[in-house]
């Protein structure tokens, strides 16, 4: 069976390897561009991240909904998330390595360039997070920040806010729906390349 633009997604769902090859061949440039945009300062990890993107597509193709987005938008979103995860992971690993080296040698190893890069990464995450959460009410925004950014556990948040866990889950669910609806509406209005 010949793999085409019309049939590669159903074939991917059935774990047809030729469909993955087709996806990599036709969408590899897009994935590479998105990954490079976010990992340009960490080029040694770009190829690994691209592989992670296609692995995620292979494992989670059933999450793709053709009625919500074209495949190119979906895979670009997957690439963006994987690149941000990779950037976060390796930036913290680089910081740990620098501290270990400093302990061994007794001299500061953190260079101004690395510190600036790490700060830029943190600012980028912070800015994007604020943009995404701006559509929420302040109390809901606080829940998202505490649970997903500061990684507090549900029990602590429930006790400190006085909200029952089901209420918190409900607010999080509504907030996620609101974010999804706003961002999918923005995507539909933006011109396609």
Number of C-alpha atoms within 10 A of each C-alpha: 6 7 16 12 10 8 12 20 22 13 17 22 18 13 14 15 13 15 23 21 16 17 22 17 10 13 16 18 11 16 25 18 17 23 28 21 13 21 19 14 13 14 12 10 17 23 13 12 24 22 17 17 26 22 13 15 21 19 13 12 19 13 10 16 11 10 7 13 14 11 16 13 14 18 24 19 15 20 28 22 16 21 26 19 13 21 23 15 11 14 19 13 12 14 16 12 14 17 17 13 15 14 12 9 10 10 10 11 16 15 10 9 9 15 12 11 15 18 13 12 18 13 12 14 15 13 11 11 14 13 10 15 19 12 14 16 10 11 11 17 18 15 22 21 16 16 15 11 13 10 10 13 11 15 11 12 18 16 11 8 11 10 12 13 14 10 11 19 13 11 17 17 12 14 20 15 12 15 17 13 12 14 13 14 12 11 14 12 9 9 7 7 3
